[in-house]
Amino acid sequence: MTLRIPTMADLAAEGREPEILFWVGCAGSFDARAQKVTLAFCQILEAVGIDYAILGNEEQCTGDPARRAGNEFIFQMMALQNIEVLNGYQVKKVVTACPHCFNTLKNEYPALGGHYEVIHHTQLLQELITAGRIKMTGGGSFKGKRITYHDSCYLGRINGVYEAPREVLETLDADLVEMKRCRTNGLCCGAGGAQMWKEDEPGEKRINLERAEEALDTGAAVVAVNCPFCLTMMQDGIKAKDKQDDVMVYDLAELIIQQMQP
Amino acid sequence: MIGQIAFFIVAGLAVGAAGRQFLRIRRNINLGQDEPITGDTSQRWRNVLLVAFGQQKMFKRWIPAVLHFFIYAAFLLTQVELVEIFIDGLLGYHRFFLPFLGGFYTFLISFIEVLSVLALIATIAFLARRNVLRIPRFHKPEMKGWPFQDANWILVLEIFLIFFIFLMNSTDMAAHDNAYGFAISQFLSPLWAGTAPETLHFLERVGWWGHIMVVFAFLNYLPYSKHLHIIFAFPNTYFAKLTPRGEMENMPAIMNEVKSMMGLGEAPADGGDDELPDFGANDVFSLSWKNLLDAYSCTECGRCTAVCPANLTGKKLSPRKIVMDIRDRATEIGSKLDSGDPQWAKDASQPLSATNFDDGKSLFDYVAAEELHACTTCNACVEACPVLINPLDPILKMRRYEILTLSQGPSDWLPMFNSIENGGAAWAMSTDRDQWAQEARQ
């Protein structure tokens, strides 16, 4: 399948501005597994006919991991450069599939002069479903299957988005089961706060293992996530329990694309 | 008359001594940096009403919430009786409110009595949870020693308070032919049948004085105890940050520096050749006063630590310990300042003060780097706190100090910093950022 994936630069050359910028993020751009989510989301956007574009090589890390590690200089360097690019294109609305980018763009760029309406891709998916622009095929492969949803910290507890992703999952006609710790009590996958880039501190157990065990306890066949880092962490955790053949970890966009009417 | 004078002296001493300690705590809190209070005032009052007054967050865990509510309600309502004790004590009345309120007085005291019984049950349950059931969050490493004893002392003092109230009311009823008709004491007063009136009067005085003396003891104990939350919960919820939870405080000094590097803003007025100031926090002086108010508001319940993913998986990080460490360090600095000992002065020729202080220690003597490095910034601790303490904020400020001022921190992070700085991506990549798109377009 061929995708158009327009860039802001291309559109600007034609004198056009898209309705919405898709902020891909480092994981979505470079991580082989997260790239699949990026592609699934682009496929949905194009199937539905959303007027979007990406920044392509003009996009840089938002600076989130550097800031949370304590390195404000590098955060400011990234943020100010990104804001210059975004403001240069007069971007008004941004969608991203990464809750960390989402949080930084939405909550931290305003103090530096970057003011945008920022939504997470699960929110856009939910809007498109409610508006009838995404229609699901009945009786698909998820019918009656057990799915559990993992709240990422940066979308859930930190930004209060709990319902949109669940409403998206409900359209799959699956049996949605909650883990013991969910919503405001959701347990972190272990990647946030720049933990993704370092070895664990000494302890008894890896955090993603604790969370994977909880997901496995639900008996779900699919673990749905909304974050590229949770995706890695949950997959690794499930693999560590040797359940990678029975339990799949998918981003919501990947689940929707599997069951969407063409 | 002697009673009145005695009461006046005791009350004056107790309130005065406690006031002195409270002023010290206020001074300790003000050792922190100024932090402007911004945002919607009505939202702040809403937090006070719902979270502090209404204990909204406590009710995430039902059993302790209900038990705690009994003690809390008894505490609030007993204030009425305390006001009466003060009036009686100073002016020499006996049950000053009784003639004014009549039947309602009986209802009021009965209501307090019922709440006191519920509070007694709750107190015993709390003692059991700590000492018999040994709920894990009360037995983490930071709870060894004084914090553990502190919790028990408070509960024991509560039992004394309740005991004296019932001793007073029941003997008073017995001495008055079981008039009053207080809900609980009417069942206790028959115990005193046949006791001489003088003895009854004496016991009633023991109850009255016992109760008020425990109240005074409590008042003076509070400044040394985690129990301070009964007061600080209210200001702390009022002053809790209203900015988005996911927003780390901006650092304008660094922003402007980077802007001038990028040619976006004006160069710093001082020419920029001065030594860089310290960034982040390494001690209570570089934390904000709100971080310190947080620390003094903590009642060490451990809900934060119980939900911390790092702590749950055996890492050393415990958000409660961080908060307790900040409080203990502030108290240490406060006592050293009070000592006036010139050995703690940075410049011995000048008088010791908050700005002329150096005891060779910092918060890093309390908090290990390993604790700071284990945090995933998941905000579970922030969400869990029943009085809106933010344990994450000081952790991130200390991380900033470590990286920006000390140039230390986990070596694992260096490649990430380098690839972001040099390649604009969180990983060092040899491919283009839009490689995936190029391939998908074909």
Interface residues (C-beta under 8 A of the other chain):
Chain A: T2 L3 R4 I5 T7 V24 C26 A27 S29 F30 Q35 T38 L39 C42 I54 G56 N57 E59 Q60 C61 G63 P65 A66 R67 R68 A69 G70 N71 E72 F73 I74 Q76 M77 M78 L80 Q81 E84 N103 T104 K106 N107 E108 A111 L112 C153 Y154 R157 I158 N159 T184 N185 L187 C188 G190 A191 G192 G193 A194 Q195 M196 W197 K198 E199 D200 E201 P202 G203 E204 K205 R206 I207 L209 E210 R211
Chain B: K60 P244 R245 G246 E247 M248 N250 M251 I254 M255 E257 V258 K259 M261 M262 L264 F279 G280 V307 P309 A310 L312 T313 G314 K315 K316 L317 E370 H373 A374 C375 T376 T377 C378 N379 A380 E383 L396 R399 R400 Y401 E402 I403 L404 G409 P410 D412 W413 P415 M416 F417 I420 E421 G424 A425 A426 W427 M429 T431 D432 R433 D434 Q435 W436 A437 A440 R441 Q442
